[in-house]
Structures are given as C-alpha cells and as structure tokens.
Amino acid sequence: MQKLYQTEPLFFKLASITLFSKIGDRLFYTALLSSATLLTTHRGLAVIIISLSETLPLLLGFILGSLADQCLNKLKALSQTSLLRCFFYLVISLLAGYSTTFTFILMIAWLNFCSDLLGNYASALTTPFTKILVSAEQMQQAQSFLSMGTQLFNVLATFLGSFLLIFISQSHLALINALIFFIVALAFRKLSPSLVQAQSTLLVPAKISLSQALKQNFGALYHQHTLFIILLQLTLLNGFFGGLPPIFALFIKEDPQLIWIPLPLKLALLSGLITSGMILGNFSCQKLFPKATLTSLTLLADLLALVTGIAFNTQNIYLILCSSGIAAFLLGIIAPRFSTQVINTFPVTQLGGIVTIVNSFLVIMPPLTSLLFPVLFSFDLAYLCLIIYGIFLVLLSFLEKIRLFS
C-alpha cells in the first residue's frame, strides 16, 4: 500500500476519503435494527423495511451510475452529496430523541435510504477518476486496496456502531454519523483543487435520456462476453454465500459437532471465515496465481461451492468451514482482478454507469437466497438445492472454458 501511495498519491487520497465515508454507511445500521426490535407491533415488517433501505440503493445503483457519468462538475457534486447526507443524519438525530414507533422507523428508514442512494451516487462519481489517476500497471493493486478497504471498513463500522450503543444513545450516534459526512465533505472540498486537472480530462458523454444511457451501458457490458459470463458467475457465487449463514444457523442446531463452542460463536464462525477469507484474498491478489485466468479461478471457486453443498449433505461441519473459507479466499482474489478488467476495458465516459451495473448484479442474489434457502430447509430440500446450485455453477464455467478453447 505504501508503494501505491508513493506512485498514485491523488488516487490514494481520493480512495481513503471514499473508504472513510463507508463508516457512515454502516455505523447506524445496528441502531436501526435495535429500534425495530423494540416495537410492540409490526416488528417483523420494520426489520424488513430497514433491510430494504440498505439493499435497494445498491440495486438501484445502475441508474445513479448513468446519471453520475453525465454530471459535469463531479468534484462539486461529491462535496454536495456528503453535506446532504450530513443533513439527513442531523434530522435522524432529532427524530431519535422521540419514542420509538412504527412511523418513526418508517421516517428514519426513508432518510437512511436517501443517504445510501447519495452514497452510491458519490461512488459512481469517483469511479472515472480511478482510470485517469491510476496507471494500468497499478490498477490491480488499486482495486485490491479498494476491495479490501471496503470489507474492513464495513466490518469495523458495524462493530463500532454496536459498541458505541452501549455507552451513548441512538440520537448521539446519528450525530456522530452526521459529523463523519461533514468531515468527508470538507475532505473532498480540500482535495478538489488537486483534481481539477484530472476532471478536465474526463469526457462527458453526449446528453441522452436515462433509458438510452442504461441501454448503451447494458449493451456494452453484454457484448464483452467473457466478462459478462464471469459477472454472472460472481453474482451466483455471491448468492450462494449470501444464503449460507441462515442455512448454517439451522444446520448447527441439529449438528452435534463442535459442542465445545458456544452457539453464538458457532453462528458467527462461518460469516467470520467468509469475510476473513475475502479480505485475505484481496490482500494476496497480486502475489498468488498471477498467471491464472479469471475463468480458471472462477471454476475453482465454483467447484469449492459444490464441495460445500456436498459437505452439508454429508453433515461434515469441518469440510463446510474449510471449503467455504477457501472459496471466499478465491473470491477475494478474483474481485480486484475482475474490477481491473472492467475499468481497463470500458471508456471513461461509461465507467460510472457500467461499474454500478456490475455492483447491482453482485448484490441482487444474496437477499434472495437468504430468504429462499431457509424456506427450502423447511421442506428438507435446502442441502440438495445447494448441490444443484453448485453443479450449475461448475457447468457454466466449463461451458465458458469450452467456448474460449474453441
């Protein structure tokens, strides 16, 4: 990382500000869920609404990315969006001083949704600068830094939010969040003069309708066939791992293995392994398997997903933890390399829109599988479906391998 700072200082500063803002994205999430659980009525609905307020902005990111590409003054917009997010959390701080009701949850969830929308818009605004500020040789290291930093800051912010709630009220936590976004706005403002020249080299696409921009971006991504197939595989792999924690929670209640580990710790074991594996993979992406293609690495991850499904069927908890941890490690290696290929492949005028389309693909499956797999478990079909899911992933990889070979 020191080399990245020395060779690409402007990118490092811009990325550091963006990563710092990730704390504000996740810090208040635990407080929101805590408020929902305190309700005497509509508790389940409140939790679903809060989850949607976190997930929907990611799914709608492809729209925001196309809008960000057409923004003329991206540097000014970065500061403005952060100030607006600061205002939203000042309002949340005021609302949090009143008693918790379902209407209160709805209002805060709406403000959180708007704040996260602005956060995804800001991320799309910074994406074209990456291609301008970072050389092609350093792009993979830059993407590794961003991917690893995002994982670490998300975990840190979630833990920090839970820890602070022991000592301070939700209202004060919202004030801290507002302060974070105010600092981010000031940091963007201070960095802006250094990025004016970079912004002047950014070409803004001709003014077209949003629907036309979306069609162009989807078309450009689809016609890069290998990248598109890898994106589908990564989407399905994310869905596979997104659905594992609830299945694992149901599995360990019936499984006598690891009885010496307390249940709460066992529940966190798989999620912790997956997160740690991805972070280690991000860190190692330049050092390990430097000549391996994305298709080969994805095939290996698909095979490990299949092994995980078989491990659930044979009720082998050690194999479940081992195979899923290694697969997550491979995903951590694949993600920065895939992002590098996307950024190096597409023109700077489309990067914001295309990267947000990619991100929307990557987050669409985990919420679906986390709901679907537990339902299948109640019909004794979940473990079989995990195997079928894994077989489908492996077949998709093999078909792409055959296509590339021929």
N, C-alpha and C positions, 0 to 999 in steps of 0.2 A: 504493500500500500504506500510505503514511503517513496518508492520509485514512481508510482502513479502521481503522487503529489508533486514530485520534482519535475516530471515531464509534462503533466497536464494540470497545472495549478488551478486554472479557472474552472475546469470541469470538476475538480475535486471540491472546490468551494461551493459550486452550484449543487453538486450531489449531496454534500454534507448538510446544506440548508434544507434540501428536499427530504433527506432522511430524518432530520430533526423534526420536521413537520409531521412525520409518521407517528411520533409520540402523541401529538394532539389527535390523530385519527383514532387511536385505540385507548387512550387514557381514561375516557369517561364511559367506556363500554360496560365495565363491571358495575359501575354506579347505576347505569340504566337498567341492567338486568336485576340488580338488587331492588330497585324501586318497583319493578314489575312483580317480583315475588312477594312484596309487602301488601299487594292488593288483596282485598277480600273477595272481589268479584272480577270476572274476566281475566284472571291471572294468566291462563294459557294463551289467550288471544294477545295480551300485552307483550308476552315474550316473543310471539311470532312477529308482531309488528316491529319490535326492536330489532329482531334478526333481519327482517326485510329492510329496515332503514340502513343496515350495514351492508347488505348484499346487493340491493337494487342499484345503488350508484355504480358499483363495479360492472353490473350487467349493462347499464346504460352508457358506459364509458365510450363505446364506439361512436355514439352521437356527439359527445363532448369533444372527442379527438378530432373529428371533422371540422367542428366549429373552431377548435384551437388552431388548426392549420391555417384558417383564413383570418386569424387575428393579426392585425398589422403591427401593433406595439405589444409584443409578448412580455417584455420586461415590466411595463407599467401594469399590465393585467395580473402578473404574478403578485405584485405588492397589493393590488386592489382586492384580489380574491382572499388573501391572507387577512387583510383588515376586516373584510366582510365576515369571515369565519370567526374572528375575534369578537365582533359584534354579536353574532349568533350565540356564542357561549356566555357573553355577558347577560343576554336575555335569559338563557338557560339557568344561570346563577340566580337571577331574580326569581324565576319560576320555582326553583328548587327550595326556596325558603317557605313555600306553602305546603299544605298537607298533600300527601300522595293520593291522587285519584286517577281514574282511567282517562279522563280528559287531560289531566296533567301529563300522563305518559304519552298520549297522542301528540300533544304540542311539542314536547321535548324530542320525541322520535322524529317529528317532522323537521325540526331545526337541525337535528343530527343528520338527517337525510340530506338536507340542503347543504350542510357543511361538507359532508363527504362528496357530494356532487362537485362542489367547488374544488375539493382536494384532487379529484380525478382530472378535472379540467386543468388545474395547475400542473399536474404531472405531464399531461399531454403538451402543455406549453413548453416545458423544459426539454422534451424529447428531441426536437430538431437541433437544439444546441449541442447535444451529445455528438452528433455526426460532424458538426462544424469544429468543435473544440478538441475532439479526440482523434488521434491518428489511427489508421486501420490496424497498425501493429499493436496498439494499446487497447483496442476496442474490447477484446475479450476480457482483459483484466478490469476494464471499466465496468463492464456488465456484471462481472463476478463481484466487484465491490458493491454495486447497487443491489444485486440479488441477496448477497449475504447480509448487507446492512439492513435491508427491508425486513428480513427474517428476524434478525437480532432486535431491531427496534420495536417490532410488533410484540415479540415476547416480553421485552423489557417494559414497554408501556402497559401491557395487560397486567403484569405482575405489580408494577409501580402503582397503578390505579387501585388495585385490590389492597395493597399495603397502606396507601395513604388514607383509604376509607376507614381504617382502624382508628385513625387519630383526628381526622377532620371530616366535616360534613360534605354532602354532595354539592352544596352551594359553593363552598370554598374550592372544591376540586374543579368545578366548572370555571371558577375564576383563574385557577392555575392554567387550565386549558386555554382560556382567553389570552392569558399572558404569553403562552407559548406561541400562539398565532401572531400576536403583536410583535414578538421578537423576530419571528420568521419574516414578517412584512418589512421590518427595519433592515434585516439582513439582506433581503432581496433588493431593497432600495439602495443599500450601501454598495452592493456588488454590481448594480446596473451599469454605472459608468464604464466598468471594465468589459462589459459585454455588449456595449453599443456597436462596436465594430463587427462583432460576430453576428449581431442581429441584422445589421445592414446587408450581410451576405445571404441571409435567409430569403429565398424566393417565396413569395406568397402566391398561391395558385389563383387562377382567374376566378372571379366571383361567380359561383354557380349555386344552384339550390342545394339544400342539405341532402335531399334524396339522391340527386345526381352525384354528389360527393361520396355518399355511402356506397352507391352502386360502383363507382370507379374504384374505391378502396377495396371492396369485397372482390371485385373482378381481378384487380392486380394481385391480390393475395392468392386467389384460387388458381390463377394461371402459373404461379410458381408451385408446380405440382408437388415436388418433394417436400418443400417447406410446409405446404398445406396438409399433406398426409402426416408429417411429424407433429404439426399442431393438433390434428385430430387425435393422434395417439397420446400426446401430452394432456389433452383435455380429458380423455378417457382414464388415463392414469391418475390424474388429479381426482376424478370422480371415484375411482377405486379406493384411493387412500382417504378421501373425504368420508366415504361410507364405512371405513374400518373401525374407527373409535366406538360408535354405538354398538356395532356387532361384537366388538371385543369386550365391551362392558357387559353384554348379555352372555357372552361366552364364559367369562371368568366367574360369573355367579354359579355356573353349573360345573366348573372345572376344578378338580382338587389340587392341581399343581400350584407350586409357589405359595403354599398356605402360610408360610412364614412371613410373607409380605402383606402388610395391611391393605385392605380393599381400596381405600382412596389412592394409595401409592400405586397399586396394580392398575387402577383405572388410568392413571397418568402415564404409565410406563410406555405404552405403545405410542401415544401422541408425542411424548418426550423423545423417543427414539426416532420417530419420523422427522420431527423438527431438527434434532441434533444432526441426523444423517444429511439432511438437505443443507444445513449450514456448513458442515464439513465438506460436502461435495462442492459447494460454492467456493470454498477456500482452496480446494485442491484441483479446480477445473483446468488450470494451466499446466499442472505438473503431471497429472495422471492421464493415461491414454491419449497423448497429444495427437497421435495419428489416426485414432479411431473415428469413424464417421458417425454422424448423428443417428443415422439409420441403424448402425450396428449397436450403439449404446442403448437406443430405444428398444431394440429387440431384446437385449439382455434384461432391461428393466421389465419388459412385458413377460419374459419367462419367469422372473422372480415374483411378479404379481400372480402368475399361475401357480407357482410353488406355494405362495401364501394361501391361496384358495384351497389347495390340497392339504396344507397344514391344518386349516380349520376343520376340514372333513375328517382328518385323522386325529384331531384333538391334540395336536403337538404344539404346546404354547411356545416352546423354545424355538422351533422352526418358524412359527409365526413371527416372533420378535426378530429373529435373525434375517429372514428373507425380506420382511418389510423394511427393516433398517437399512439393508444393503441397497434395496430398490430405491429408497428415499435418497441415499447417498448418490446413486447414479443420476437421479433426477436433479440433484444439486449440481452435478457436473454438466448435465445436458442443458439446463435452463439458461446459463450465461452464454453458452455457445450458440444456442438457438436464437437468443436475443441479438447476438452479434451478427448472425447471418441475416436476420430481418433488417437490422439497421444498415448493414452494408449493401443489401440488395435493392432497397427501395429509395426513390428520390426524397430529398429533404422536404419537399412540398407536400408529401403524403404521409410522412412518418408519424405525426401525431395521430392521424386517423387510423392508420394500419396497426400501430402498436396498441392502441386502445381496443381495436377489434380483437387482436390476439389476446389481450388481457381479459376481455369479456368471454371469449371462448374458454379460457383457462379456469374461470371461476364459476361457470354455469353448471357444471356437473356435481361438485361436492354437496351443495344444498339438496339436490335431487336424490343423490344416492344415500345421504344421511337420513333421509325420510323413507326411501324405498327399501333399503336393506333391513331395517328393523321390522317393517311390515312383512317382508318375506320370511323373516325369522319366526314370526308367529305362526306361519304355515309350514315350518320346517323346510323351507326352500332356500334360505339365505346362503348356506355353505355350498350348495350345488350351483347356485347362481354366480358365486364368486369364481368357481372353476370355469363355468361357461364364459364369464366376463374375461377371465384370463386367456382362455383359448381364442376368443375373438381378437384380443389384442395381439397375440402371437401370430395369428393368421394375417392380420392387417400388416404386420411387419414383414412377414415372409412374402406376401404379395407385392409389397413395395420393393423388396430386395430383388425379386424376380423381374419386375418391371425395369429397374435400373440396370440389371445384368443384361437384359435382352435389348 
